[in-house]
């Protein structure tokens, strides 16, 4: 009943853990190149790696015997005895990567040692060696992986779009490149160069990947203790992003993920981050004895167990907090100054201050029924006290449409109404620049300003994608924005659609775009913020939503164009927002299905006051 699995089946099972997508195979091949001592690595991708994934390095290379053995399971040059597991200093050590990749793809390996005249070429398909012969090639190793998952159609069908798979591949390249700034990397996609990273120092490598604008945002982190050495950089609070990204932990030259240590960094930023951008950037490197960590708890080796985890947590939190404090990045006192009184500055020749005159009503008795009106202590124009607060509002337009007890036209009893039938000067109240409050027949309506704006823009953009809009309204001063190679590739896929929506955004060379104009009906926001929010939304929705392409773009643009401003609207702008919301097909929900408004009925308000 019990029998050994054939090698090709065992390799496919291992591939299910090690090789999940083209980026997984790229990670293993890059790590092998670094372990081989390469100082220059070139990566070529076709169709985001599903058609071709090739890695070329100038490392030590292999002879014919080693080249053949490298594709056997558990064949490795990294460890020889059990004690080596406690002192692992290389990326790989289990000898499963090449065997797993060869089980689900067509693989061609060319390799040569520097002291040999000819190299070796091996071709493998689905774990079966089809050819091995001498070949003339450069010193080092070149491995090409073609038709990934050709024999596992279910796995191939679950691959995402090329833009998503390319983004994952770039992330893997960045993780290795940040570990080894002294190694040059070059990335080609469909014969177009995305990255050309020269050998340099760490800070410059970060700027090559994150952009030159990050240079002013990096804060140096440096601490050395008996337990761990922590060094690297963390970003200033104002450079935080709306989505998780550019957050890297490395230990002994190896990238790893740790929500536990991430919490230590976030705690250090507590009360420093803007409310809508909760993800700071950081590049933190740990150095500690290899025997203090276990890197063999995850198939892809991206989770690591630390022996002194709680102690390192406290050290990490203190080091980041110290770095932020050293550069005077401290929380500012932000009182709500709306409606605050103006306090005059005393001058030398000012007359002495006189105490305020307080007028009281000696005959006021709160226990008498007829005396239960509020008495003002502020004198009226004729000097007599104002005994009725209602008089303070005399002269304002009275709007009977907001009377909850007023019956609707043709009805014999009050009927709830969503929209007030009020004139244009209906009273509106704005709260913290986030909510708009107005009275309706059924009670009090609260409108989420940003979600309402998203709903309006979403339906407008979606309509413009099917019925192209007129030319964009040109800006007086066009703005240029430099994008990362992956973001620029994503921009190219939606450039024509953005033109239909009404944006004039054109390539400017060297992964830079220029924003010449925006639709006249959208809020005017900073160009860099627009592109950052747009691309972040597209990355968020690329793999998770089952929407059509146009709906995805309309949603991303609506979220980006709505912005996060808290500046108060004018009365006309607030009224226009409400009118625009209720002219939408679905005014009560945002494009993501969240409520745009809430109504507190008169009955609920009455219950609240009766409880008191």
C-alpha positions as CSV (number, residue, x, y, z in Angstrom):
1,X,0.0,0.0,0.0
2,X,2.9,2.4,0.7
3,X,5.3,3.2,-2.1
4,X,7.8,5.9,-3.0
5,X,6.6,8.7,-5.2
6,X,8.4,9.1,-8.6
7,X,10.8,11.9,-8.8
8,X,8.7,14.0,-11.2
9,X,5.7,13.8,-8.9
10,X,7.7,14.7,-5.8
11,X,9.3,17.6,-7.7
12,X,5.8,18.9,-8.7
13,X,4.7,18.8,-5.1
14,X,7.7,20.7,-4.0
15,X,7.1,23.2,-6.9
16,X,3.7,23.9,-5.4
17,X,5.4,25.3,-2.3
18,X,8.5,26.9,-3.9
19,X,7.3,28.1,-7.3
20,X,3.9,29.9,-7.0
21,X,4.3,32.4,-9.9
22,X,7.1,33.6,-12.2
23,X,8.3,35.9,-9.4
24,X,8.9,32.9,-7.2
25,X,11.2,31.3,-9.8
26,X,13.0,34.7,-10.2
27,X,13.6,34.9,-6.5
28,X,15.3,31.5,-6.4
29,X,17.5,32.2,-9.5
30,X,18.6,35.6,-8.2
31,X,19.6,34.1,-4.9
32,X,21.6,31.4,-6.6
33,X,23.4,34.1,-8.6
34,X,24.3,36.0,-5.5
35,X,25.4,32.9,-3.7
36,X,27.7,32.1,-6.7
37,X,29.5,35.4,-6.1
38,X,28.1,37.4,-9.0
39,X,28.9,41.1,-9.3
40,X,26.6,41.7,-12.3
41,X,23.1,40.2,-12.9
42,X,20.8,40.6,-15.9
43,X,17.2,39.5,-15.9
44,X,15.1,39.3,-19.0
45,X,11.4,38.7,-18.9
46,X,8.8,38.0,-21.7
47,X,5.1,38.4,-20.8
48,X,6.0,39.0,-17.2
49,X,7.9,35.7,-17.0
50,X,5.2,33.3,-18.1
51,X,6.8,32.9,-21.6
52,X,10.5,33.5,-20.7
53,X,12.4,34.2,-17.5
54,X,16.2,34.4,-18.0
55,X,18.8,35.2,-15.4
56,X,22.4,35.8,-16.5
57,X,25.3,36.3,-13.9
58,X,29.1,36.4,-13.9
59,X,29.5,34.2,-10.9
60,X,31.7,31.2,-10.3
61,X,29.9,28.9,-12.8
62,X,29.8,25.1,-12.7
63,X,31.6,22.2,-14.4
64,X,29.6,19.6,-16.3
65,X,29.2,17.3,-13.3
66,X,28.0,20.0,-10.9
67,X,25.6,21.4,-13.6
68,X,23.9,18.0,-13.9
69,X,23.7,17.5,-10.2
70,X,22.2,20.9,-9.5
71,X,18.9,19.7,-10.8
72,X,18.6,16.8,-8.4
73,X,16.5,17.2,-5.3
74,X,18.4,18.1,-2.1
75,X,21.6,18.5,-4.0
76,X,23.4,21.6,-2.6
77,X,26.9,23.1,-2.1
78,X,25.8,25.2,0.9
79,X,25.8,22.7,3.7
80,X,27.5,19.3,4.4
81,X,26.7,18.4,8.0
82,X,24.0,19.1,10.6
83,X,26.0,21.8,12.3
84,X,25.9,23.9,9.1
85,X,22.2,24.5,9.7
86,X,23.1,26.6,12.7
87,X,25.4,28.9,10.8
88,X,23.7,29.5,7.4
89,X,25.1,32.6,5.7
90,X,23.8,32.0,2.1
91,X,20.4,32.5,0.5
92,X,19.8,28.9,-0.4
93,X,20.8,25.6,1.3
94,X,18.1,23.0,0.7
95,X,18.7,22.2,-3.0
96,X,15.0,22.3,-4.0
97,X,14.8,25.4,-6.2
98,X,16.2,24.1,-9.5
99,X,14.5,20.8,-9.2
100,X,11.2,22.4,-8.5
101,X,11.5,24.9,-11.4
102,X,12.5,22.1,-13.9
103,X,9.4,20.1,-12.8
104,X,7.0,22.7,-14.2
105,X,8.9,24.4,-17.1
106,X,11.3,24.0,-19.9
107,X,14.8,24.9,-18.6
108,X,18.0,25.6,-20.4
109,X,21.2,26.0,-18.4
110,X,24.5,27.3,-19.8
111,X,27.4,27.6,-17.4
112,X,31.2,27.8,-17.4
113,X,33.9,28.2,-14.8
114,X,36.5,30.9,-15.5
115,X,39.4,28.4,-15.6
116,X,37.7,26.2,-18.3
117,X,37.7,26.7,-22.0
118,X,34.2,25.4,-22.7
119,X,31.0,25.3,-20.8
120,X,28.0,23.0,-20.4
121,X,24.5,23.3,-21.8
122,X,21.7,21.2,-20.2
123,X,18.0,21.2,-21.4
124,X,15.3,19.8,-19.1
125,X,11.6,19.6,-19.6
126,X,9.2,18.5,-16.8
127,X,12.1,17.0,-14.8
128,X,13.4,15.0,-17.7
129,X,16.9,15.8,-19.1
130,X,16.5,16.0,-22.9
131,X,20.0,17.2,-23.8
132,X,23.4,17.8,-22.4
133,X,26.4,19.0,-24.5
134,X,29.5,21.2,-24.4
135,X,28.9,24.8,-25.5
136,X,30.9,28.0,-25.9
137,X,29.6,30.6,-23.4
138,X,30.8,33.4,-21.1
139,X,32.1,32.6,-17.6
140,X,29.2,32.4,-15.1
141,X,25.7,31.0,-15.5
142,X,22.8,31.7,-17.8
143,X,19.5,29.9,-17.0
144,X,16.4,30.4,-19.1
145,X,13.0,29.2,-17.9
146,X,10.4,28.9,-20.7
147,X,6.6,28.1,-20.7
148,X,6.3,28.1,-16.9
149,X,3.5,25.7,-15.7
150,X,3.0,24.3,-19.2
151,X,2.3,20.9,-17.6
152,X,0.2,22.3,-14.8
153,X,-2.6,24.1,-16.6
154,X,-4.6,24.8,-13.4
155,X,-1.7,26.8,-11.9
156,X,-1.1,28.7,-15.2
157,X,-4.8,29.7,-15.4
158,X,-4.6,31.2,-11.9
159,X,-1.8,33.6,-12.9
160,X,-2.8,37.3,-12.9
161,X,-2.4,39.8,-15.6
162,X,1.0,40.7,-16.9
163,X,1.1,44.0,-15.0
164,X,0.4,42.2,-11.7
165,X,2.9,39.4,-12.4
166,X,5.5,42.0,-13.4
167,X,5.0,44.0,-10.3
168,X,5.6,40.8,-8.2
169,X,8.8,40.1,-10.2
170,X,10.1,43.7,-9.6
171,X,9.4,43.3,-5.9
172,X,11.6,40.2,-5.8
173,X,14.4,42.0,-7.7
174,X,14.2,45.0,-5.4
175,X,14.5,42.8,-2.3
176,X,17.7,41.2,-3.5
177,X,19.1,44.5,-4.9
178,X,18.6,46.2,-1.5
179,X,20.4,43.3,0.2
180,X,23.4,43.7,-2.1
181,X,24.0,47.3,-3.3
182,X,27.5,46.3,-4.4
183,X,26.0,44.1,-7.2
184,X,24.7,45.7,-10.4
185,X,21.3,44.6,-11.7
186,X,19.6,45.0,-15.0
187,X,16.0,44.2,-15.7
188,X,14.5,43.9,-19.2
189,X,10.8,43.3,-19.9
190,X,9.7,42.5,-23.5
191,X,13.1,43.9,-24.7
192,X,12.4,47.2,-22.9
193,X,14.8,48.2,-20.1
194,X,13.0,48.8,-16.8
195,X,16.0,49.0,-14.3
196,X,19.7,49.5,-14.7
197,X,21.1,49.6,-11.2
198,X,24.9,50.2,-11.0
199,X,27.0,48.9,-8.1
200,X,26.8,51.6,-5.4
201,X,26.3,52.1,-1.7
202,X,23.0,51.5,0.2
203,X,21.6,55.0,0.3
204,X,22.1,55.5,-3.5
205,X,20.6,52.1,-4.2
206,X,17.5,53.1,-2.3
207,X,17.2,56.3,-4.3
208,X,17.6,54.4,-7.6
209,X,14.6,52.3,-6.6
210,X,12.4,54.7,-4.7
211,X,13.2,57.9,-6.7
212,X,15.5,60.9,-6.1
213,X,12.7,62.7,-4.2
214,X,13.2,60.2,-1.4
215,X,16.6,61.6,-0.6
216,X,15.2,64.4,1.6
217,X,12.9,62.0,3.3
218,X,15.3,59.4,4.6
219,X,16.3,59.4,8.3
220,X,19.4,57.4,9.4
221,X,18.8,54.6,11.9
222,X,21.9,53.3,13.7
223,X,22.1,51.3,17.0
224,X,24.5,48.6,18.2
225,X,23.7,46.4,21.2
226,X,24.9,43.1,22.6
227,X,21.8,41.4,21.2
228,X,21.4,42.9,17.7
229,X,22.8,45.7,15.4
230,X,20.1,47.7,13.6
231,X,21.0,50.1,10.8
232,X,19.3,51.5,7.8
233,X,16.8,54.3,7.0
234,X,13.3,55.2,7.8
235,X,11.1,57.8,6.1
236,X,9.8,61.0,7.5
237,X,6.1,61.0,8.4
238,X,5.1,63.3,5.5
239,X,6.5,60.6,3.1
240,X,4.1,58.0,4.4
241,X,1.8,56.3,1.8
242,X,-1.8,55.3,1.6
243,X,-1.0,51.7,0.9
244,X,1.7,49.3,2.3
245,X,4.9,49.5,0.3
246,X,8.6,50.2,0.6
247,X,8.7,48.5,3.9
248,X,11.7,46.2,4.1
249,X,13.3,44.1,6.9
250,X,16.6,42.3,6.3
251,X,18.6,40.0,8.6
252,X,22.1,39.0,7.8
253,X,21.6,40.0,4.2
254,X,18.3,38.2,3.8
255,X,14.8,39.8,3.3
256,X,12.1,38.6,5.7
257,X,8.5,39.6,6.6
258,X,7.5,40.2,10.2
259,X,4.2,41.7,11.3
260,X,5.5,41.6,14.8
261,X,8.5,43.9,14.1
262,X,6.4,46.0,11.8
263,X,4.2,46.8,14.8
264,X,7.3,48.1,16.6
265,X,8.0,50.5,13.8
266,X,4.4,51.6,13.6
267,X,4.3,52.2,17.3
268,X,7.3,54.5,16.9
269,X,5.3,56.6,14.4
270,X,2.3,56.8,16.7
271,X,0.5,60.2,16.4
272,X,3.0,61.3,13.7
273,X,1.3,60.1,10.6
274,X,-1.4,61.8,8.6
275,X,-4.8,60.0,9.1
276,X,-5.1,59.1,5.5
277,X,-1.5,57.9,5.1
278,X,-0.7,55.3,7.7
279,X,2.2,53.4,6.1
280,X,5.7,54.8,6.5
281,X,8.6,53.7,4.4
282,X,11.6,52.0,6.1
283,X,14.7,50.0,5.1
284,X,16.0,48.3,8.2
285,X,18.9,45.8,8.4
286,X,19.5,43.5,11.4
287,X,22.8,41.8,12.1
288,X,23.1,39.1,14.7
289,X,24.8,35.7,15.1
290,X,23.3,33.1,12.7
291,X,22.7,30.7,15.5
292,X,20.2,33.1,17.0
293,X,17.8,32.8,14.1
294,X,16.0,30.0,12.3
295,X,15.5,30.5,8.5
296,X,14.1,27.1,7.9
297,X,10.5,27.6,9.0
298,X,9.0,28.7,5.6
299,X,9.4,27.0,2.1
300,X,10.3,30.4,0.5
301,X,12.4,31.4,3.5
302,X,10.6,34.8,4.0
303,X,9.6,34.2,7.6
304,X,12.3,33.8,10.2
305,X,12.2,32.9,13.9
306,X,14.3,35.0,16.3
307,X,15.5,33.7,19.6
308,X,15.3,37.1,21.4
309,X,12.2,38.4,19.6
310,X,10.8,40.5,22.5
311,X,14.1,42.2,23.2
312,X,14.7,43.0,19.5
313,X,11.2,44.4,19.4
314,X,12.0,46.9,22.1
315,X,15.4,47.8,20.6
316,X,13.8,48.3,17.2
317,X,11.1,50.5,18.6
318,X,13.6,52.6,20.6
319,X,16.0,53.0,17.7
320,X,13.3,54.2,15.3
321,X,11.8,56.5,17.9
322,X,15.3,57.9,18.7
323,X,16.0,58.5,15.0
324,X,12.7,60.4,14.6
325,X,13.4,62.5,17.7
326,X,17.0,63.2,16.6
327,X,15.7,64.9,13.5
328,X,13.1,66.9,15.3
329,X,10.2,64.9,13.9
330,X,7.9,65.2,16.9
331,X,4.1,65.5,17.2
332,X,2.8,69.0,16.9
333,X,0.1,70.3,19.1
334,X,-2.9,70.6,16.8
335,X,-5.8,72.3,18.6
336,X,-9.1,72.8,16.8
337,X,-9.0,76.6,16.3
338,X,-12.3,76.9,14.4
339,X,-14.2,79.7,16.1
340,X,-11.5,80.4,18.7
341,X,-11.5,83.9,20.1
342,X,-8.8,86.3,19.0
343,X,-6.5,87.1,22.0
344,X,-4.9,90.6,21.5
345,X,-1.3,91.2,22.3
346,X,-0.9,93.8,25.2
347,X,1.1,96.9,24.3
348,X,3.0,99.3,26.5
349,X,0.7,102.3,26.0
350,X,-2.6,100.5,26.1
351,X,-5.1,101.7,28.7
352,X,-5.6,99.3,31.7
353,X,-8.1,96.6,31.1
354,X,-11.6,97.0,32.7
355,X,-13.5,94.0,34.2
356,X,-16.5,92.9,32.1
357,X,-19.9,94.1,33.2
358,X,-22.2,91.2,34.0
359,X,-26.0,91.8,33.9
360,X,-28.2,89.5,35.9
361,X,-32.0,89.2,36.4
362,X,-32.6,89.3,40.2
363,X,-36.2,88.2,39.6
364,X,-35.3,85.1,37.6
365,X,-36.7,81.9,39.2
366,X,-36.0,78.7,37.3
367,X,-38.7,76.8,39.2
368,X,-41.5,78.9,37.9
369,X,-43.1,77.5,34.7
370,X,-43.5,80.9,33.1
371,X,-39.9,81.7,33.7
372,X,-38.3,78.7,31.9
373,X,-37.1,80.7,28.9
374,X,-33.3,81.2,28.7
375,X,-32.2,84.7,29.8
376,X,-29.2,86.1,27.9
377,X,-26.5,87.8,29.9
378,X,-25.5,89.8,26.8
379,X,-27.2,93.2,26.5
380,X,-29.2,94.1,23.5
381,X,-28.7,97.2,21.5
382,X,-31.0,99.2,23.8
383,X,-29.2,97.9,26.9
384,X,-32.1,95.6,28.0
385,X,-31.3,91.9,28.4
386,X,-32.4,89.6,25.6
387,X,-34.8,87.1,27.1
388,X,-35.5,85.0,24.0
389,X,-32.7,83.4,22.0
390,X,-35.0,83.1,19.0
391,X,-34.7,86.9,18.5
392,X,-31.1,86.4,17.7
393,X,-32.1,84.6,14.5
394,X,-34.7,87.1,13.4
395,X,-34.2,88.1,9.8
396,X,-32.8,84.7,8.7
397,X,-34.8,83.0,5.9
398,X,-37.2,80.5,7.5
399,X,-37.6,77.2,5.6
400,X,-40.8,75.4,6.4
401,X,-39.6,72.5,4.3
402,X,-37.3,71.4,7.1
403,X,-40.2,71.1,9.6
404,X,-40.5,67.4,10.4
405,X,-44.2,67.8,11.2
406,X,-45.1,69.6,8.0
407,X,-47.1,67.3,5.7
408,X,-45.9,66.7,2.1
409,X,-48.1,68.1,-0.7
410,X,-51.2,66.0,-1.1
411,X,-50.6,64.0,2.1
412,X,-52.7,64.0,5.3
413,X,-49.8,63.1,7.5
414,X,-46.0,63.8,7.6
415,X,-44.1,61.6,5.2
416,X,-40.3,61.1,5.2
417,X,-38.5,62.7,2.4
418,X,-34.9,62.1,1.4
419,X,-34.4,65.4,-0.4
420,X,-35.6,68.6,1.1
421,X,-37.8,70.7,-1.2
422,X,-36.0,73.8,0.0
423,X,-34.9,76.9,-1.9
424,X,-31.2,77.3,-2.8
425,X,-30.4,78.9,0.5
426,X,-31.2,75.8,2.6
427,X,-29.0,75.8,5.7
428,X,-26.0,73.5,5.5
429,X,-23.4,72.7,8.2
430,X,-19.9,71.4,7.6
431,X,-18.1,69.3,10.2
432,X,-14.3,69.1,10.2
433,X,-14.3,69.4,6.4
434,X,-15.5,65.7,6.3
435,X,-19.2,65.7,6.8
436,X,-22.1,67.9,5.5
437,X,-25.2,68.1,7.7
438,X,-28.6,69.3,6.6
439,X,-32.2,69.0,7.8
440,X,-34.7,66.9,5.9
441,X,-38.3,66.2,6.6
442,X,-37.5,62.9,8.3
443,X,-34.8,64.3,10.5
444,X,-31.1,65.1,10.1
445,X,-29.0,63.9,7.1
446,X,-25.2,63.4,7.3
447,X,-23.3,63.2,4.0
448,X,-19.7,61.8,3.8
449,X,-18.1,64.4,1.6
450,X,-15.3,62.3,0.1
451,X,-17.5,59.3,-0.6
452,X,-20.1,61.5,-2.2
453,X,-17.4,63.0,-4.4
454,X,-16.2,59.5,-5.3
455,X,-19.7,58.5,-6.4
456,X,-20.2,61.6,-8.5
457,X,-16.8,61.3,-10.2
458,X,-17.1,57.5,-10.7
459,X,-20.3,57.7,-12.7
460,X,-18.9,60.7,-14.6
461,X,-15.7,58.9,-15.5
462,X,-17.5,55.7,-16.4
463,X,-19.8,57.6,-18.8
464,X,-16.8,59.4,-20.4
465,X,-15.0,56.1,-21.0
466,X,-17.9,55.0,-23.3
467,X,-18.6,58.6,-24.6
468,X,-15.3,60.4,-24.9
469,X,-15.1,63.8,-23.3
470,X,-14.0,67.0,-25.0
471,X,-10.4,68.1,-24.6
472,X,-9.0,68.6,-21.1
473,X,-8.8,72.1,-19.6
474,X,-5.2,73.0,-19.9
475,X,-3.2,74.0,-16.8
476,X,-1.3,77.2,-16.8
477,X,1.8,75.5,-15.3
478,X,2.1,71.8,-16.5
479,X,3.6,69.5,-13.8
480,X,6.0,66.6,-14.3
481,X,6.0,63.5,-12.2
482,X,8.7,60.8,-12.2
483,X,7.4,57.2,-11.9
484,X,9.0,53.9,-11.0
485,X,9.5,51.6,-14.0
486,X,6.6,49.4,-12.9
487,X,4.3,52.3,-12.3
488,X,5.3,53.8,-15.7
489,X,4.4,50.4,-17.4
490,X,1.1,50.5,-15.7
491,X,0.5,54.1,-16.7
492,X,1.1,53.2,-20.4
493,X,-1.7,50.6,-20.2
494,X,-4.3,53.3,-19.2
495,X,-2.9,56.4,-20.9
496,X,-5.6,56.3,-23.7
497,X,-8.4,55.8,-21.2
498,X,-7.2,58.7,-19.2
499,X,-7.4,60.9,-22.3
500,X,-11.0,59.8,-22.8
501,X,-11.8,60.8,-19.2
502,X,-10.5,64.3,-19.8
503,X,-6.9,64.1,-18.5
504,X,-4.0,65.3,-20.7
505,X,-1.1,63.2,-19.4
506,X,1.7,62.4,-21.7
507,X,5.1,60.6,-21.6
508,X,8.0,62.9,-21.1
509,X,10.9,60.4,-21.3
510,X,12.9,58.5,-18.8
511,X,9.8,57.2,-16.9
512,X,8.5,60.7,-16.5
513,X,5.0,62.0,-17.4
514,X,3.8,65.6,-17.8
515,X,0.2,66.6,-16.7
516,X,-0.9,69.3,-19.1
517,X,-4.6,69.4,-18.2
518,X,-7.4,68.0,-16.1
519,X,-11.2,67.8,-16.5
520,X,-12.8,71.1,-15.6
521,X,-15.4,69.4,-13.4
522,X,-12.9,67.6,-11.1
523,X,-11.2,69.0,-8.0
524,X,-7.7,70.4,-8.7
525,X,-5.1,68.5,-6.7
526,X,-1.4,68.2,-6.8
527,X,-0.1,66.2,-9.9
528,X,2.2,64.0,-7.8
529,X,-0.6,63.2,-5.4
530,X,-2.9,62.4,-8.3
531,X,-0.5,60.0,-9.9
532,X,0.4,58.4,-6.6
533,X,-3.2,57.8,-5.6
534,X,-4.2,56.6,-9.1
535,X,-1.4,54.1,-9.4
536,X,-1.9,52.9,-5.8
537,X,-5.6,52.3,-6.5
538,X,-4.8,50.4,-9.7
539,X,-2.3,48.2,-7.8
540,X,-4.9,47.6,-5.1
541,X,-7.7,46.6,-7.5
542,X,-5.5,44.7,-10.0
543,X,-6.0,41.3,-8.6
544,X,-8.9,41.4,-6.2
545,X,-11.9,42.9,-7.9
546,X,-13.9,41.2,-10.6
547,X,-14.8,44.4,-12.3
548,X,-14.5,45.2,-16.0
549,X,-11.4,47.2,-17.1
550,X,-13.3,50.4,-17.5
551,X,-15.0,50.1,-14.1
552,X,-11.6,49.5,-12.4
553,X,-10.1,52.6,-14.0
554,X,-13.1,54.7,-13.2
555,X,-13.0,53.6,-9.6
556,X,-9.2,54.2,-9.3
557,X,-9.6,57.7,-10.9
558,X,-12.5,58.6,-8.7
559,X,-10.6,57.7,-5.6
560,X,-7.5,59.6,-6.8
561,X,-9.4,62.7,-8.0
562,X,-11.6,63.0,-4.9
563,X,-8.5,63.5,-2.8
564,X,-8.3,63.8,0.9
565,X,-8.6,67.5,1.4
566,X,-10.3,68.8,4.5
567,X,-10.7,72.4,3.4
568,X,-14.3,73.6,3.9
569,X,-16.5,74.0,0.9
570,X,-18.3,77.2,0.1
571,X,-22.1,77.2,0.5
572,X,-22.5,76.9,-3.3
573,X,-19.9,74.1,-3.5
574,X,-21.6,72.2,-0.8
575,X,-25.0,72.6,-2.4
576,X,-23.6,71.5,-5.8
577,X,-22.1,68.4,-4.2
578,X,-25.5,67.4,-2.7
579,X,-27.3,68.1,-6.0
580,X,-24.7,66.1,-7.9
581,X,-24.9,63.2,-5.5
582,X,-28.7,62.9,-5.8
583,X,-28.5,63.0,-9.6
584,X,-26.4,59.8,-9.5
585,X,-27.9,56.4,-10.3
586,X,-26.9,55.1,-6.9
587,X,-26.5,58.1,-4.5
588,X,-26.6,56.2,-1.3
589,X,-23.5,54.1,-1.9
590,X,-19.9,54.9,-2.8
591,X,-18.2,53.1,-5.8
592,X,-16.9,50.6,-3.2
593,X,-20.3,49.9,-1.7
594,X,-19.9,52.0,1.4
595,X,-22.7,54.3,2.5
596,X,-22.4,58.0,1.4
597,X,-25.1,59.3,3.8
598,X,-27.0,58.5,7.0
599,X,-30.3,59.9,8.2
600,X,-31.0,60.3,11.9
601,X,-34.8,60.4,12.2
602,X,-36.7,62.6,14.5
603,X,-37.8,59.6,16.4
604,X,-34.2,58.6,17.1
605,X,-33.3,62.1,18.2
606,X,-36.3,62.2,20.5
607,X,-35.3,58.9,22.0
608,X,-31.8,60.2,22.7
609,X,-33.1,63.2,24.6
610,X,-35.7,61.2,26.4
611,X,-32.9,59.0,27.7
612,X,-31.3,62.0,29.2
